[in-house]
Structures are given as structure tokens and as C-alpha cells.
């Protein structure tokens, strides 16, 4: 990699979509050199999760990266990154033990591990993450601060498909009926936001408003209103901090997440 004043890193697991491309585009605006990584990281998947079925579209990904003007594409290899005897762990328990961490206690440790390895490999000045994975980017910010890493973590807005479904590489695994059911996740979030904008501030009533909009085919894992900074569940009588509504659910065998901000202003 040639020397550059600013280096932007865009870590992905491939199966690139418009959301990923928005990260690249932001990095291109701000940095002299942009590196894209494509690696389906095994340490963030538990046995029985969808590691083997995770979408892989390398040829299409490389074409999209070239079209966006990425300077370097890095393809990781598990045997090189995690050789025999590898035993190091990275943990941010106070942020990782909630929301997705309740059902996937292994997940964010694996995310932090690979991100830290990428930070060490590339020594970026900036790293770009989407706010669809709100808990992930919050944890990475905490890790970066705690370890005194001289890297600016750049949050990029969640991107939705035209029908409102939050963009995810896993969306391609939804059949037409499942996709129809999955649309109720964003509808539930919008119902909560509409109620919020009408003046409702009680978190329980807001949550009930959202759950009532979910399709019966959706297997809800959680719908929680959390403090944007700490990710702790807001259970006071009224919300008086910057809050985010986070949802995770299974539709068929596809696990989806989404979120929407509730702004005090």
C-alpha cells in the first residue's frame, strides 16, 4: 500500500450492496487512499449460525469496488488470520451483553477481534461503518477509545431499499413471502417514530405500538428503546435522552436487524 496522508478502511463481509457502496463513497470523499476488505469472519459466528450460507458474490463485489474507485481490495484467509494455536480474545462486555449480544454472546468478541486485526494491518486514519449495525459501531468506537487507537470511526447513515427494508446482505435469502413479512420491521419502527412525533414519550407504550405492527410470520427476538450512547434499555416513565429503537427478528431462517432514532429536538 503506497504512503498516503489519509487512509480510509471499509471492512465488509462481501455481498456488497448500496449500503456498503455508501461507505466507500464517503471514504473516497475524505481520504487519499481507500481500502476495502472482504472477509466472512468465522469468529463472529457460533455453531449452527449461517456462516456456511452467508452470501458470497466475489466477482460482483470486485466489479463494484473497481467502479467505485477503491484503491485496494483485501481478501482475508481464515488459516492465515487464525493459525493453529490462536487464542487471543477481545471483549467490550458492558456494550456487548445486551441487544444482539443476549442471543449471540460470542458475536461481538469476534467482530472486535477481526476489526482490531484489520486496524493493525492497515493502520488507517479513518474507518467506516454503517449505523444499521448500531451496536457494532458503538462497540468499535469504545474499543478504539479504550485502546488509544488513532483512528477516526466514521458512522454512515442506515440505507434502506425502496420498499423500506433496511439493506442487508442477508436480504437475498428471503423468498417473496418472507420479504413481505420482513417489511413489517421497518413499518413497526416508523409507527413508533410517528407516535413519538405526535408527543408520546412513554417507552412501554411506544414499544407496544411497534409490536402491534409486526407480521405474524415474524419471530421477534427483541424490540427495545435504548440510550444512544450506552445502549441501555430505557425503562423510565418518559424518554428524556437521545434514544434509538432497535429491533431484531427472524423471518424464516434469516435474522434481520433494524433501528430508528428518536430525536429530542
LODRENSE-129997 format. One record per residue: x, y, z of N, C-alpha, C, CB in turn; residue in three letters. Coordinates in steps of 0.1 Angstrom, whole numbers, padded with zeros to 4 digits, always signed. Glycine has a CB too. Layout:
# residues N
XYZXYZXYZXYZALA
...
END
This chain:
# residues 265
+0008-0012+0000+0000+0000+0000+0009+0012+0000-0010+0000+0012UNK
+0007+0021-0009+0016+0033-0010+0013+0043+0001+0013+0041-0023UNK
+0023+0051+0005+0020+0060+0016+0010+0071+0012+0033+0068+0020UNK
+0002+0075+0022-0009+0084+0019-0011+0092+0031-0022+0077+0014UNK
-0016+0105+0029-0019+0113+0041-0030+0108+0049-0022+0127+0036UNK
-0041+0103+0043-0052+0097+0050-0056+0084+0043-0064+0107+0050UNK
-0058+0074+0051-0062+0061+0047-0075+0057+0052-0051+0050+0051UNK
-0085+0054+0044-0098+0050+0048-0100+0035+0046-0109+0058+0040UNK
-0105+0029+0057-0107+0014+0057-0122+0012+0057-0100+0008+0069UNK
-0127+0003+0048-0141-0001+0048-0141-0016+0050-0148+0003+0034UNK
-0143-0021+0062-0144-0035+0064-0158-0041+0061-0141-0039+0079UNK
-0158-0052+0053-0171-0058+0050-0169-0073+0050-0176-0053+0036UNK
-0180-0080+0049-0180-0095+0047-0185-0098+0032-0189-0102+0057UNK
-0184-0088+0023-0187-0090+0009-0202-0090+0007-0182-0104+0005UNK
-0207-0096-0004-0221-0095-0009-0225-0080-0008-0230-0103+0000UNK
-0217-0072-0015-0218-0057-0014-0231-0052-0020-0207-0050-0021UNK
-0237-0043-0012-0250-0036-0017-0248-0021-0016-0262-0041-0008UNK
-0259-0014-0018-0258+0000-0019-0253+0006-0006-0272+0006-0023UNK
-0257+0000+0005-0252+0004+0018-0237+0004+0019-0258-0004+0029UNK
-0231-0007+0015-0216-0008+0015-0210+0003+0006-0212-0022+0011UNK
-0217+0004-0006-0211+0014-0015-0212+0028-0010-0219+0014-0028UNK
-0222+0031-0001-0222+0044+0005-0210+0047+0015-0236+0046+0013UNK
-0206+0036+0021-0194+0037+0030-0182+0040+0021-0192+0024+0038UNK
-0180+0033+0010-0169+0036+0001-0169+0050-0004-0169+0026-0011UNK
-0181+0054-0008-0182+0068-0013-0178+0078-0003-0197+0070-0018UNK
-0182+0076+0009-0179+0086+0020-0164+0085+0022-0186+0082+0033UNK
-0158+0073+0022-0143+0072+0024-0136+0079+0012-0139+0057+0025UNK
-0141+0078+0000-0135+0084-0011-0135+0099-0010-0141+0080-0024UNK
-0145+0105-0004-0146+0119-0002-0136+0124+0008-0160+0123+0003UNK
-0133+0116+0018-0125+0121+0029-0110+0117+0029-0131+0117+0042UNK
-0107+0106+0021-0094+0100+0023-0086+0100+0010-0095+0086+0028UNK
-0073+0100+0011-0065+0099-0001-0064+0085-0007-0051+0104+0002UNK
-0065+0075+0002-0064+0061-0002-0075+0053+0005-0050+0055+0002UNK
-0082+0045-0002-0093+0037+0003-0091+0022+0001-0107+0041-0003UNK
-0092+0015+0012-0090+0000+0012-0103-0006+0016-0078-0004+0022UNK
-0108-0016+0008-0120-0023+0011-0115-0038+0015-0129-0024-0001UNK
-0121-0043+0026-0118-0057+0030-0130-0065+0028-0113-0057+0044UNK
-0128-0077+0023-0139-0087+0021-0135-0100+0028-0142-0089+0006UNK
-0141-0103+0039-0138-0115+0046-0150-0119+0055-0125-0112+0055UNK
-0155-0131+0053-0165-0136+0061-0159-0142+0073-0174-0147+0053UNK
-0159-0135+0084-0151-0138+0096-0157-0149+0105-0150-0125+0105UNK
-0151-0160+0106-0157-0171+0113-0158-0169+0128-0149-0184+0110UNK
-0150-0161+0134-0150-0160+0148-0163-0153+0153-0138-0153+0153UNK
-0170-0146+0144-0183-0140+0149-0195-0148+0147-0184-0126+0143UNK
-0193-0160+0143-0204-0170+0141-0203-0181+0151-0205-0175+0126UNK
-0214-0185+0157-0215-0196+0166-0219-0209+0158-0224-0194+0178UNK
-0216-0221+0163-0221-0233+0156-0236-0232+0154-0217-0245+0164UNK
-0240-0235+0142-0254-0235+0139-0259-0222+0133-0262-0238+0151UNK
-0251-0212+0133-0255-0199+0126-0251-0200+0111-0247-0187+0133UNK
-0253-0189+0104-0253-0190+0090-0240-0187+0083-0264-0181+0084UNK
-0229-0191+0089-0216-0189+0083-0215-0196+0069-0205-0195+0092UNK
-0219-0208+0068-0218-0216+0056-0227-0210+0045-0220-0230+0058UNK
-0238-0205+0049-0248-0200+0039-0247-0185+0037-0262-0204+0043UNK
-0238-0178+0043-0237-0164+0042-0234-0161+0027-0226-0158+0051UNK
-0241-0151+0021-0240-0148+0006-0225-0145+0003-0249-0137+0002UNK
-0221-0151-0008-0207-0148-0014-0208-0145-0028-0198-0161-0011UNK
-0204-0133-0032-0206-0128-0046-0193-0121-0050-0218-0118-0047UNK
-0182-0128-0049-0168-0121-0050-0167-0114-0064-0158-0131-0049UNK
-0170-0121-0075-0168-0114-0088-0176-0101-0089-0173-0124-0099UNK
-0189-0101-0084-0197-0089-0085-0191-0079-0075-0211-0092-0081UNK
-0186-0083-0064-0180-0074-0054-0168-0067-0060-0177-0081-0041UNK
-0160-0074-0066-0147-0068-0072-0151-0058-0083-0138-0079-0078UNK
-0161-0061-0091-0166-0052-0101-0171-0039-0095-0177-0059-0110UNK
-0179-0040-0085-0184-0028-0078-0173-0020-0072-0195-0032-0067UNK
-0163-0027-0066-0152-0019-0060-0145-0012-0070-0143-0029-0052UNK
-0142-0018-0082-0135-0011-0092-0143+0001-0097-0132-0021-0104UNK
-0156-0001-0099-0165+0010-0103-0164+0022-0094-0179+0005-0105UNK
-0163+0019-0081-0163+0030-0071-0149+0036-0069-0168+0024-0057UNK
-0139+0030-0076-0126+0036-0075-0118+0032-0062-0127+0050-0076UNK
-0121+0020-0056-0114+0016-0045-0099+0014-0049-0120+0003-0039UNK
-0090+0018-0040-0076+0017-0043-0070+0003-0041-0068+0027-0035UNK
-0076-0004-0031-0071-0018-0028-0083-0026-0022-0059-0017-0017UNK
-0083-0038-0027-0093-0048-0021-0085-0059-0015-0103-0054-0032UNK
-0088-0062-0002-0081-0072+0006-0090-0084+0008-0075-0066+0019UNK
-0086-0096+0005-0094-0108+0007-0087-0116+0018-0096-0116-0006UNK
-0094-0117+0030-0088-0124+0041-0089-0139+0039-0094-0120+0054UNK
-0079-0147+0046-0079-0161+0046-0079-0166+0061-0067-0167+0039UNK
-0089-0174+0064-0090-0178+0078-0078-0184+0084-0102-0188+0080UNK
-0071-0193+0076-0060-0200+0081-0048-0191+0084-0055-0211+0071UNK
-0047-0180+0077-0037-0170+0079-0040-0161+0091-0034-0162+0067UNK
-0053-0157+0092-0057-0148+0103-0058-0155+0116-0070-0142+0100UNK
-0062-0168+0116-0064-0176+0128-0056-0189+0127-0079-0178+0131UNK
-0043-0189+0128-0035-0201+0126-0037-0210+0138-0020-0197+0124UNK
-0032-0222+0137-0033-0231+0149-0026-0225+0161-0026-0245+0145UNK
-0033-0226+0172-0028-0221+0185-0033-0207+0188-0014-0221+0185UNK
-0040-0201+0178-0046-0187+0181-0055-0187+0192-0053-0181+0168UNK
-0053-0178+0202-0062-0179+0214-0065-0165+0220-0055-0187+0225UNK
-0062-0155+0213-0065-0141+0218-0079-0138+0217-0056-0131+0211UNK
-0085-0131+0227-0098-0126+0226-0099-0111+0229-0107-0134+0237UNK
-0109-0105+0224-0111-0090+0226-0126-0089+0230-0108-0082+0213UNK
-0128-0081+0241-0142-0080+0246-0145-0066+0251-0144-0091+0258UNK
-0157-0062+0249-0162-0049+0254-0175-0053+0261-0164-0038+0242UNK
-0175-0059+0272-0187-0066+0278-0198-0056+0281-0183-0073+0290UNK
-0195-0044+0286-0206-0035+0290-0215-0031+0279-0201-0023+0297UNK
-0210-0031+0267-0219-0028+0255-0223-0040+0247-0211-0019+0246UNK
-0216-0051+0249-0219-0063+0241-0228-0073+0248-0206-0070+0238UNK
-0232-0071+0260-0240-0080+0268-0255-0078+0266-0237-0080+0282UNK
-0259-0069+0257-0273-0065+0255-0277-0066+0241-0276-0051+0261UNK
-0290-0063+0238-0295-0064+0224-0290-0077+0217-0290-0051+0216UNK
-0283-0076+0206-0279-0088+0199-0270-0097+0207-0272-0085+0186UNK
-0263-0091+0217-0254-0099+0225-0260-0109+0234-0245-0090+0233UNK
-0273-0107+0237-0281-0116+0245-0282-0130+0239-0294-0111+0249UNK
-0285-0130+0226-0287-0143+0219-0274-0147+0212-0298-0141+0209UNK
-0265-0138+0210-0252-0141+0203-0241-0136+0211-0252-0134+0188UNK
-0238-0143+0223-0228-0138+0232-0214-0138+0227-0229-0146+0245UNK
-0212-0146+0216-0199-0148+0210-0196-0137+0200-0197-0161+0203UNK
-0207-0131+0195-0206-0123+0182-0196-0111+0182-0220-0119+0178UNK
-0198-0103+0192-0191-0090+0192-0176-0092+0196-0197-0080+0201UNK
-0173-0103+0203-0159-0106+0205-0152-0109+0192-0158-0118+0215UNK
-0159-0117+0184-0153-0120+0171-0152-0107+0162-0162-0130+0164UNK
-0162-0098+0162-0162-0086+0155-0150-0078+0159-0175-0078+0156UNK
-0149-0076+0172-0138-0067+0177-0124-0073+0174-0139-0066+0193UNK
-0123-0086+0174-0111-0093+0171-0106-0090+0157-0112-0108+0173UNK
-0115-0092+0147-0112-0090+0133-0109-0076+0130-0122-0096+0124UNK
-0118-0067+0136-0116-0053+0133-0102-0048+0139-0127-0044+0139UNK
-0099-0052+0151-0086-0048+0156-0074-0054+0148-0085-0054+0171UNK
-0076-0066+0143-0065-0071+0134-0064-0063+0121-0068-0086+0130UNK
-0076-0059+0115-0075-0051+0103-0069-0037+0106-0089-0049+0098UNK
-0073-0031+0118-0067-0018+0122-0051-0020+0123-0072-0013+0135UNK
-0047-0031+0128-0032-0033+0129-0026-0035+0116-0029-0045+0138UNK
-0033-0042+0107-0027-0045+0094-0027-0032+0085-0036-0055+0087UNK
-0037-0024+0085-0038-0013+0076-0034+0001+0082-0052-0012+0071UNK
-0034+0002+0095-0031+0015+0101-0039+0026+0095-0016+0017+0101UNK
-0052+0025+0094-0060+0036+0088-0061+0048+0097-0074+0030+0084UNK
-0063+0059+0090-0067+0071+0098-0082+0072+0100-0062+0084+0090UNK
-0090+0066+0091-0104+0066+0092-0109+0052+0090-0110+0076+0082UNK
-0120+0048+0096-0127+0035+0094-0142+0038+0093-0123+0024+0104UNK
-0148+0031+0084-0162+0035+0080-0172+0023+0083-0164+0039+0065UNK
-0182+0026+0091-0192+0016+0095-0206+0022+0094-0189+0011+0109UNK
-0215+0013+0090-0229+0018+0088-0237+0017+0101-0236+0009+0078UNK
-0246+0026+0103-0254+0027+0115-0266+0016+0115-0260+0041+0117UNK
-0267+0009+0105-0277-0002+0106-0272-0012+0117-0278-0010+0092UNK
-0259-0014+0118-0253-0022+0128-0249-0013+0140-0241-0030+0123UNK
-0259-0007+0146-0257+0004+0156-0249-0002+0168-0270+0009+0161UNK
-0252-0013+0173-0244-0019+0184-0230-0021+0180-0251-0032+0189UNK
-0228-0026+0168-0214-0029+0164-0206-0017+0163-0215-0036+0150UNK
-0211-0006+0157-0203+0006+0156-0200+0013+0169-0209+0016+0146UNK
-0210+0012+0178-0208+0017+0192-0197+0010+0199-0222+0016+0200UNK
-0197-0003+0198-0187-0012+0204-0173-0009+0199-0190-0027+0203UNK
-0172-0007+0185-0159-0005+0179-0154+0009+0183-0161-0005+0164UNK
-0163+0019+0184-0159+0032+0190-0153+0031+0204-0171+0042+0190UNK
-0160+0023+0212-0155+0021+0226-0141+0015+0226-0165+0013+0234UNK
-0140+0004+0218-0127-0003+0217-0116+0006+0212-0128-0015+0208UNK
-0119+0014+0202-0109+0023+0197-0105+0034+0207-0115+0030+0184UNK
-0114+0039+0215-0111+0049+0225-0103+0042+0236-0124+0055+0231UNK
-0108+0030+0241-0101+0024+0252-0087+0020+0249-0109+0012+0256UNK
-0084+0016+0237-0071+0012+0233-0062+0023+0227-0072+0000+0223UNK
-0067+0035+0228-0059+0047+0224-0055+0046+0209-0047+0049+0233UNK
-0064+0041+0201-0061+0039+0187-0063+0053+0179-0069+0028+0180UNK
-0054+0057+0172-0055+0070+0165-0063+0068+0152-0041+0076+0162UNK
-0075+0064+0153-0084+0061+0141-0097+0068+0144-0085+0046+0139UNK
-0101+0075+0134-0115+0082+0134-0125+0072+0129-0115+0095+0126UNK
-0134+0068+0138-0145+0059+0134-0156+0068+0128-0151+0051+0146UNK
-0160+0065+0116-0170+0074+0109-0183+0066+0107-0165+0078+0094UNK
-0193+0071+0113-0206+0065+0112-0213+0070+0100-0215+0068+0125UNK
-0219+0060+0092-0226+0064+0080-0240+0060+0081-0220+0057+0067UNK
-0250+0068+0076-0264+0065+0078-0269+0052+0073-0272+0076+0072UNK
-0278+0046+0080-0285+0034+0075-0292+0036+0062-0296+0029+0086UNK
-0291+0027+0053-0296+0028+0039-0307+0018+0038-0285+0026+0028UNK
-0319+0022+0032-0330+0013+0030-0333+0011+0015-0342+0019+0037UNK
-0339-0001+0013-0343-0003-0001-0356+0005-0003-0346-0019-0003UNK
-0360+0005-0016-0371+0014-0020-0384+0011-0012-0374+0013-0034UNK
-0386-0001-0008-0398-0005+0000-0396-0003+0015-0401-0020-0003UNK
-0385+0002+0019-0383+0005+0033-0374-0006+0041-0396+0006+0040UNK
-0372-0017+0035-0364-0028+0042-0350-0023+0043-0365-0041+0034UNK
-0344-0024+0055-0330-0020+0057-0321-0029+0049-0326-0021+0073UNK
-0312-0023+0042-0303-0031+0033-0294-0040+0042-0294-0021+0025UNK
-0294-0052+0037-0285-0063+0044-0281-0073+0033-0293-0069+0056UNK
-0269-0078+0035-0265-0089+0026-0274-0101+0027-0251-0093+0028UNK
-0281-0103+0038-0289-0114+0040-0303-0113+0033-0291-0117+0055UNK
-0306-0101+0029-0320-0099+0023-0322-0108+0011-0321-0085+0018UNK
-0311-0112+0003-0312-0120-0009-0317-0134-0005-0299-0121-0016UNK
-0317-0138+0007-0321-0151+0012-0336-0152+0015-0313-0156+0024UNK
-0343-0140+0015-0357-0140+0017-0365-0144+0005-0361-0126+0022UNK
-0374-0153+0006-0383-0155-0006-0394-0145-0006-0390-0170-0005UNK
-0402-0144-0016-0412-0132-0017-0421-0131-0005-0420-0134-0029UNK
-0426-0142+0000-0435-0142+0012-0427-0137+0024-0441-0155+0014UNK
-0415-0142+0026-0407-0137+0037-0404-0123+0036-0394-0146+0038UNK
-0401-0118+0024-0397-0104+0023-0409-0095+0026-0393-0101+0008UNK
-0421-0100+0022-0433-0092+0026-0435-0091+0041-0446-0099+0020UNK
-0432-0102+0048-0433-0102+0062-0422-0093+0068-0432-0116+0068UNK
-0410-0094+0063-0399-0086+0068-0401-0071+0067-0386-0089+0060UNK
-0409-0067+0058-0412-0052+0057-0419-0047+0069-0421-0050+0045UNK
-0425-0056+0077-0432-0051+0089-0422-0046+0100-0441-0062+0095UNK
-0409-0050+0099-0400-0045+0108-0398-0030+0107-0386-0052+0106UNK
-0396-0025+0095-0395-0011+0093-0408-0004+0095-0390-0008+0078UNK
-0419-0010+0092-0432-0004+0095-0434-0002+0110-0444-0013+0089UNK
-0430-0012+0118-0431-0011+0132-0422+0001+0138-0426-0024+0139UNK
-0410+0002+0132-0402+0013+0136-0408+0027+0133-0388+0012+0130UNK
-0414+0028+0121-0420+0040+0116-0432+0043+0125-0423+0039+0101UNK
-0440+0033+0129-0451+0035+0137-0447+0041+0151-0459+0022+0139UNK
-0436+0036+0156-0431+0042+0169-0426+0056+0167-0419+0033+0174UNK
-0419+0059+0156-0415+0072+0153-0426+0082+0151-0406+0073+0141UNK
-0437+0078+0144-0449+0086+0142-0455+0089+0156-0459+0079+0133UNK
-0456+0079+0164-0462+0081+0178-0453+0091+0186-0464+0068+0185UNK
-0440+0089+0185-0431+0098+0191-0433+0113+0187-0416+0093+0189UNK
-0434+0114+0174-0435+0128+0168-0449+0134+0172-0433+0128+0153UNK
-0458+0125+0176-0471+0130+0180-0471+0134+0195-0482+0120+0177UNK
-0460+0131+0202-0459+0135+0216-0458+0124+0226-0470+0143+0219UNK
-0459+0111+0222-0458+0100+0231-0444+0099+0236-0463+0087+0225UNK
-0441+0098+0249-0428+0097+0254-0426+0085+0264-0424+0109+0262UNK
-0437+0077+0266-0436+0066+0274-0430+0054+0266-0450+0062+0280UNK
-0419+0048+0271-0412+0038+0263-0421+0025+0261-0399+0034+0269UNK
-0428+0022+0272-0436+0009+0271-0447+0011+0260-0442+0006+0284UNK
-0454+0022+0261-0465+0025+0251-0459+0026+0237-0473+0037+0254UNK
-0448+0032+0235-0441+0032+0222-0438+0018+0217-0429+0041+0223UNK
-0432+0010+0226-0429-0003+0222-0441-0011+0218-0421-0011+0233UNK
-0452-0010+0225-0464-0018+0222-0469-0013+0209-0474-0015+0233UNK
-0468-0001+0206-0472+0004+0193-0465-0003+0181-0470+0020+0192UNK
-0452-0005+0183-0444-0011+0173-0447-0026+0171-0430-0009+0175UNK
-0448-0033+0183-0450-0047+0182-0464-0050+0176-0450-0053+0197UNK
-0473-0041+0177-0486-0043+0171-0486-0043+0156-0496-0033+0177UNK
-0476-0037+0150-0475-0036+0136-0467-0048+0130-0468-0023+0132UNK
-0462-0057+0138-0454-0068+0132-0463-0079+0126-0445-0074+0143UNK
-0458-0084+0115-0464-0095+0108-0464-0108+0117-0458-0098+0094UNK
-0474-0116+0116-0475-0128+0124-0464-0138+0121-0489-0134+0123UNK
-0458-0137+0108-0447-0146+0104-0434-0142+0109-0447-0147+0089UNK
-0433-0130+0116-0420-0126+0122-0418-0131+0136-0420-0110+0122UNK
-0407-0137+0138-0403-0142+0151-0394-0132+0158-0395-0156+0150UNK
-0401-0124+0166-0394-0113+0173-0384-0117+0183-0404-0103+0179UNK
-0371-0112+0182-0361-0115+0192-0361-0104+0203-0347-0116+0185UNK
-0361-0092+0198-0363-0080+0207-0367-0068+0200-0349-0078+0215UNK
-0374-0059+0207-0377-0046+0202-0375-0037+0215-0392-0044+0196UNK
-0364-0030+0215-0360-0022+0227-0357-0008+0223-0348-0028+0234UNK
-0361+0001+0232-0357+0015+0231-0346+0018+0240-0370+0025+0234UNK
-0335+0022+0235-0322+0023+0242-0316+0037+0242-0312+0013+0237UNK
-0308+0040+0252-0300+0052+0252-0290+0051+0241-0293+0054+0266UNK
-0289+0061+0233-0280+0060+0221-0265+0058+0225-0281+0073+0213UNK
-0261+0064+0236-0247+0063+0240-0243+0050+0247-0243+0074+0249UNK
-0252+0046+0257-0248+0034+0265-0255+0021+0260-0252+0036+0279UNK
-0265+0022+0251-0273+0011+0246-0281+0004+0257-0264+0001+0239UNK
-0282+0011+0268-0290+0005+0279-0305+0008+0277-0286+0011+0293UNK
-0313-0002+0280-0327-0001+0278-0333+0011+0287-0335-0014+0282UNK
-0342+0019+0280-0348+0030+0287-0361+0025+0293-0351+0042+0278UNK
-0362+0025+0306-0374+0019+0313-0380+0030+0322-0371+0007+0320UNK
-0377+0042+0320-0383+0053+0328-0397+0056+0323-0374+0066+0328UNK
-0404+0064+0331-0417+0068+0327-0418+0076+0314-0424+0076+0338UNK
-0407+0084+0312-0407+0092+0299-0392+0092+0294-0411+0106+0302UNK
-0391+0092+0281-0378+0093+0275-0373+0107+0275-0378+0087+0260UNK
-0361+0109+0281-0355+0123+0281-0341+0123+0277-0357+0128+0295UNK
-0336+0113+0269-0323+0112+0264-0324+0109+0249-0314+0102+0271UNK
-0313+0111+0242-0313+0107+0228-0315+0092+0227-0299+0111+0221UNK
-0325+0087+0220-0329+0073+0221-0329+0067+0207-0342+0071+0227UNK
-0328+0054+0206-0328+0047+0194-0337+0034+0196-0314+0042+0189UNK
-0346+0032+0187-0354+0019+0188-0347+0009+0179-0369+0022+0182UNK
-0344-0002+0186-0336-0013+0179-0345-0026+0179-0323-0016+0187UNK
-0344-0032+0168-0353-0044+0166-0344-0055+0159-0365-0042+0157UNK
-0346-0068+0164-0340-0079+0157-0351-0090+0157-0328-0085+0165UNK
-0352-0097+0145-0362-0107+0144-0357-0117+0133-0375-0101+0140UNK
-0363-0129+0134-0361-0139+0123-0373-0140+0114-0358-0153+0129UNK
-0371-0140+0101-0381-0142+0091-0377-0155+0084-0384-0130+0082UNK
-0384-0166+0085-0379-0178+0080-0367-0182+0088-0376-0178+0065UNK
-0356-0184+0081-0343-0187+0088-0333-0175+0087-0337-0200+0083UNK
-0338-0164+0083-0330-0152+0081-0332-0142+0093-0333-0145+0068UNK
-0321-0139+0099-0321-0130+0110-0318-0116+0105-0310-0134+0121UNK
-0327-0106+0109-0326-0093+0104-0326-0083+0116-0338-0089+0095UNK
-0319-0072+0114-0319-0061+0124-0322-0048+0118-0305-0061+0132UNK
-0327-0038+0126-0330-0025+0121-0331-0016+0132-0344-0025+0113UNK
-0331-0003+0130-0332+0007+0141-0336+0020+0135-0319+0008+0148UNK
-0341+0029+0144-0345+0042+0140-0343+0051+0152-0360+0043+0135UNK
-0338+0063+0150-0335+0073+0161-0348+0080+0165-0324+0083+0157UNK
-0349+0083+0178-0359+0092+0183-0352+0105+0188-0368+0085+0194UNK
-0353+0115+0181-0346+0127+0184-0354+0137+0193-0342+0135+0171UNK
-0347+0141+0204-0354+0150+0213-0358+0163+0207-0345+0153+0225UNK
-0351+0168+0197-0354+0181+0191-0367+0180+0183-0343+0186+0182UNK
END
